[in-house]
């Protein structure tokens, strides 16, 4: 591989990983842009290292061996993103699968399979964005995102937020979309039949802003 090829493949890894991670981060998921960039970049370097060891050092080993370890290794990273909520609701499967798929795209880039990596990245983004919107339109629940300024009084703030709703809503604590250290995000889900005045939530002292998710 030439220097230009190395730079080009690593640049594509950062670009594609960033695009996929941005979509996940926009929904307040733990694995955002930085995580996906690192996964894609690391898997690309791993694949290129396998090519280098086989062709330059001429060790005669299997050029796919290093990359194969990435596929299984990223599975452990994804497992850490899956959580069980309220005893029976599994969250984080889409993000975990996205991280695993991002790693395979990085491997393809490392081997120079640009067409497959590009089409795979496009389909991955379409699947997570467009199909996610389709699923959201079919839900009976309406979802809001609220960002809180002080996580130390989370329980007190939650009690004030719950008082706004006719029926106690489901909620999930997530990473803040603003990325500001010390802030905390909150995904609130409630039945669409209830009309919620978001201004009432915004008036709560610890709430910075509320938007439809």
GICORCOR-V591709 format. One record per backbone hydrogen bond with DSSP energy under -0.5 kcal/mol. NH is the residue of the N-H (numbers start at 1). CO is the residue of the C=O. Records with the same first field share a line. If there is no record, write none. Layout:
NH = CO + CO
//
This chain:
6 = 2
7 = 3
8 = 4
9 = 5
10 = 6
11 = 7
12 = 8
13 = 9
14 = 10
15 = 11
16 = 12
17 = 13
18 = 14
19 = 15
20 = 16
21 = 17
22 = 18
23 = 19
24 = 20
25 = 21
26 = 22
27 = 24
28 = 25
29 = 24
32 = 30
36 = 32
37 = 33
38 = 34
39 = 35
40 = 36
41 = 37
42 = 38
43 = 39
44 = 40
45 = 41
46 = 42
47 = 43
48 = 44
49 = 45
50 = 46
51 = 47
52 = 48
53 = 49
54 = 50
55 = 51
56 = 52
57 = 52
59 = 53
63 = 61
65 = 62
68 = 64
69 = 65 + 66
70 = 66
71 = 67
72 = 68
73 = 69
74 = 70
75 = 71
76 = 72 + 73
77 = 73
78 = 74
79 = 75
80 = 76
81 = 78
82 = 79
83 = 81 + 91
85 = 83 + 89
88 = 85
89 = 85
90 = 88
91 = 83
96 = 92
97 = 93
98 = 94
99 = 95
100 = 96
101 = 97
102 = 98
103 = 99
104 = 100
105 = 101
106 = 102
107 = 103
108 = 104
109 = 105
110 = 106
111 = 107
112 = 109
113 = 108
114 = 112
117 = 113
118 = 114
119 = 115
120 = 116
121 = 117
122 = 118
123 = 119
124 = 120
125 = 121
126 = 122
127 = 123
128 = 124
129 = 125
130 = 126
131 = 126
133 = 129
134 = 130
135 = 131
136 = 132
137 = 133
138 = 134 + 135
139 = 135 + 136
142 = 190
144 = 188
145 = 211
146 = 186
147 = 209
148 = 146 + 184
149 = 206
151 = 182
153 = 150
154 = 151
157 = 153
158 = 154
159 = 155
160 = 156
161 = 157
162 = 158
163 = 159
164 = 161
165 = 161 + 162
170 = 189
172 = 187
174 = 185
175 = 28
179 = 176
183 = 180
184 = 148
185 = 174
186 = 146
187 = 172
188 = 144 + 186
189 = 170
190 = 142
192 = 140
194 = 191
195 = 193
196 = 194
198 = 196
200 = 197
201 = 197
202 = 198
203 = 199
204 = 201
207 = 204
208 = 147 + 206
209 = 147
211 = 145
213 = 143
//
